[in-house]
Amino acid sequence: MSKRPTIAITCGEPAGIGPEISIRAAWELRCDIRSVLIGDAAFLSILAAEISPAIQLSAISLQAVENGGLPDFPRDRIVVIDCPLHAPVVAGRLDARNGRAVLQTLDVAIAGALQHRFDAIVTAPLQKSTINDAGVPFTGHTEYLAEKTATPQVVMMLATNATPQPLRVALATTHLALKDVAAAITTDGLVEIFSIVHADLQKKFGIANPRILVTGLNPHAGEGGYLGREEIDIIQPALQKAQDKGIDACGPYPADTLFQQRHLKDADCVLAMYHDQGLPVLKYASFGLGVNITLGLPIIRTSVDHGTALDLAAAGLGQADHGSMLEAMRVAAAMAAASCASA
């Protein structure tokens, strides 16, 4: 890895705040990170000029990158790999005609990371409905990354440094309806998730002996079976198997009392059973300064902890806070350095 890590940034939904926060963060961190924006070069150039005339972008075609690699650009310029949009952008207004172009930016970033052109990728928020309206079934970044990298199991984790100590919350299930969660949790599946979290905390975060705290599925972690048997029949056997493999995973703990400093002070990660069990706690503590991380991939991917914020985009430039994008880039750079050190 070069002294400055090379990080691809997909600019996300063009009608949202993604392009603005991508440009602002890339420019702010230009001395530490070689940012490569992926999006419509003409649109991003106009936007950059409106943000600040000091910001300099240099466009390069995807074909040029595939044929000759990335140019050795100076620190006062940010390269943009051009992925043209199919319709004009109106801030705050979705247009399904741009859905496939948005998805192309993700494809370019994934391919470049797999080919080691990028040390990591950072994704700005996109609008799932726009991609689906464009005729492409799409559940979310996490699932798409798994499919495109042929990874059978990935784990979604959010992290923040805005709390008294780093807080990381991983999820046993991601974007599922609540009625489908219990059936999706299995003993073998949990063992695999424990293994992924353990391995990536070691390799990508440099934590030698990670400690993982695991929530129950039911209120009060099942209350000894009176409020559900998933803790007894599924989660506890999984924990035992993980511990037999040398993984320091403990629980299951009631989710409503686990997120206290006295429990978290010696933990490196909490594994929650479903999306809205663990993430509201983290986002309440650090919204706008959190980072979404996909574990288990052969590449490094981080993202912001918020959505497209179409209302802020419609209100004009300067309304959106790019703090989460800054954190996502910094975490991606740190993970790349840790991965390089452990290789």
SVG drawing of the C-alpha trace seen along z (x, -y; Angstrom):
<svg xmlns="http://www.w3.org/2000/svg" viewBox="-44 -30 48 57">
<polyline fill="none" stroke="black" stroke-width="0.4" points="0.0,0.0 1.3,-3.5 1.9,-6.1 -1.5,-7.6 -4.0,-4.8 -6.0,-4.9 -9.7,-4.8 -12.6,-4.7 -15.7,-6.7 -19.0,-5.9 -21.0,-9.1 -24.4,-7.5 -27.8,-8.8 -27.1,-12.0 -30.2,-13.7 -29.2,-13.2 -26.4,-14.6 -23.9,-11.8 -22.1,-13.8 -21.7,-16.8 -20.4,-15.0 -18.1,-12.9 -16.5,-15.9 -16.1,-17.8 -14.6,-14.8 -12.3,-13.8 -11.0,-17.4 -10.6,-17.8 -8.6,-14.5 -6.6,-14.9 -3.2,-15.2 -3.8,-11.8 -5.9,-9.8 -5.8,-9.5 -9.5,-9.7 -11.0,-8.5 -14.5,-9.7 -16.7,-7.5 -19.7,-9.2 -20.7,-11.5 -17.6,-13.7 -19.5,-16.7 -22.1,-16.8 -19.4,-16.4 -17.3,-19.2 -20.2,-21.6 -21.0,-20.7 -17.4,-21.0 -17.1,-24.5 -20.3,-25.5 -18.9,-24.2 -15.6,-25.9 -13.6,-27.2 -10.5,-25.8 -11.6,-22.2 -9.9,-20.7 -11.2,-17.5 -9.6,-15.6 -11.8,-13.3 -10.7,-10.0 -12.7,-7.5 -13.4,-4.0 -11.7,-2.6 -8.5,-4.5 -8.4,-3.1 -9.0,0.4 -6.3,0.1 -3.6,-1.9 -4.6,-2.1 -4.9,-5.2 -2.8,-8.2 -0.3,-9.5 -2.2,-12.6 -0.9,-15.4 -2.4,-16.2 -4.2,-19.3 -6.4,-17.3 -9.0,-14.6 -9.5,-12.0 -13.0,-11.2 -13.7,-8.0 -16.5,-9.0 -19.8,-7.0 -22.2,-9.2 -25.8,-9.6 -28.7,-9.1 -30.9,-12.0 -30.3,-15.5 -30.1,-15.8 -32.6,-17.8 -31.6,-17.9 -34.1,-16.1 -36.0,-14.5 -35.4,-10.8 -35.2,-9.7 -35.3,-6.0 -33.4,-6.7 -30.3,-7.1 -30.7,-3.9 -28.4,-1.8 -25.7,-4.5 -25.6,-4.6 -25.2,-0.9 -22.4,-1.0 -20.4,-3.2 -20.5,-0.4 -19.5,2.2 -16.5,0.1 -15.4,-0.3 -15.8,3.4 -13.9,4.5 -11.1,2.0 -10.7,3.2 -10.6,6.8 -7.9,5.9 -6.0,4.1 -6.3,0.7 -8.0,-0.6 -7.0,0.2 -10.6,-0.2 -14.0,-1.6 -16.3,-4.0 -19.9,-4.2 -22.1,-7.3 -25.8,-6.5 -27.9,-5.4 -31.7,-5.1 -32.7,-1.4 -36.1,-2.3 -34.5,-4.1 -32.5,-1.1 -35.5,1.2 -37.6,-1.2 -34.9,-1.0 -35.7,2.8 -32.8,4.1 -33.7,6.1 -31.6,4.5 -31.8,5.1 -28.8,3.0 -25.1,2.4 -24.3,5.2 -26.1,7.9 -24.9,6.6 -21.2,6.5 -21.6,10.1 -23.0,11.2 -20.5,9.4 -17.5,10.7 -18.9,14.2 -18.8,14.1 -21.3,16.6 -21.6,14.8 -21.0,11.2 -21.7,9.3 -22.9,5.7 -21.3,3.7 -21.6,0.1 -18.8,-1.6 -18.1,-4.9 -15.4,-6.6 -17.8,-9.3 -18.5,-7.3 -16.3,-7.0 -14.6,-4.1 -14.9,-2.7 -18.4,-1.1 -18.9,1.6 -22.3,3.3 -22.5,6.1 -25.7,7.8 -26.7,11.4 -29.4,10.5 -29.6,7.3 -32.5,6.1 -35.2,8.5 -38.8,8.0 -39.1,8.6 -41.4,11.6 -38.6,13.3 -35.8,12.8 -36.2,15.8 -36.2,18.3 -33.1,16.7 -31.0,17.3 -29.4,20.8 -26.7,22.3 -24.3,22.9 -25.1,19.6 -24.2,17.8 -21.0,19.8 -20.0,18.5 -20.8,15.0 -18.8,15.2 -15.9,16.5 -16.1,13.6 -16.3,10.9 -13.4,12.5 -11.2,12.8 -11.9,9.3 -11.4,7.6 -8.0,9.3 -7.0,8.7 -8.7,5.4 -8.6,3.7 -5.5,5.1 -7.2,6.5 -5.2,9.5 -7.8,11.1 -11.2,9.6 -14.0,10.0 -17.6,10.2 -20.7,9.8 -23.9,11.3 -27.5,10.3 -30.4,12.6 -33.2,12.5 -36.1,12.2 -36.9,9.7 -34.8,10.5 -32.8,13.0 -35.8,15.3 -36.3,15.2 -35.1,18.8 -37.4,20.0 -40.5,18.3 -40.3,15.6 -38.9,17.9 -36.4,20.7 -34.1,19.3 -31.4,18.4 -31.4,22.0 -31.8,24.0 -29.8,21.8 -27.7,19.0 -26.1,20.8 -25.0,23.9 -23.5,21.5 -21.6,19.7 -20.3,23.0 -19.1,24.0 -17.4,20.7 -15.7,20.8 -14.5,24.3 -12.8,22.7 -11.0,20.2 -13.4,17.3 -14.1,15.1 -17.9,14.7 -20.1,14.4 -23.8,14.2 -26.6,14.2 -27.3,10.9 -30.6,9.0 -30.3,6.3 -32.1,3.7 -29.4,3.7 -26.2,4.7 -25.4,1.3 -23.9,-0.1 -20.4,-1.2 -19.8,1.4 -20.5,4.1 -18.9,2.5 -15.7,1.3 -14.0,4.7 -15.7,5.5 -14.5,5.0 -17.9,5.7 -21.5,6.4 -23.4,8.8 -27.1,8.0 -29.6,10.4 -31.4,7.9 -31.1,4.5 -33.3,2.4 -32.1,4.2 -28.5,2.9 -28.4,-0.1 -30.7,-2.5 -28.4,-2.5 -25.3,-3.3 -27.0,-5.9 -28.5,-7.6 -25.0,-7.9 -23.2,-9.0 -25.5,-9.8 -23.5,-11.6 -20.2,-10.2 -20.8,-6.5 -19.4,-4.2 -21.0,-1.3 -18.5,1.6 -19.1,4.8 -17.1,7.7 -16.2,10.9 -15.5,9.5 -12.2,10.0 -12.1,6.2 -12.5,3.3 -15.8,1.4 -17.1,-1.3 -20.0,-3.7 -21.8,-6.5 -24.4,-5.9 -27.2,-7.8 -29.3,-7.9 -29.7,-10.1 -31.3,-13.0 -33.2,-14.2 -34.8,-17.0 -31.4,-18.4 -30.2,-18.1 -33.3,-20.0 -32.6,-22.8 -29.3,-23.5 -25.5,-23.1 -24.2,-23.5 -27.1,-21.9 -25.5,-18.4 -22.9,-17.4 -20.1,-15.4 -18.8,-14.2 -19.8,-10.6 -18.1,-10.5 -14.9,-11.8 -15.1,-9.0 -15.9,-6.4 -12.8,-7.4 -10.5,-7.5 -11.7,-4.1 -11.2,-2.6 -7.7,-4.0 -6.9,-2.6 -8.4,0.8 -6.2,0.8 -3.1,0.1 -4.0,2.8 -4.6,5.3 -1.3,4.5 0.5,4.9 -1.1,8.3 -0.4,9.6"/>
</svg>
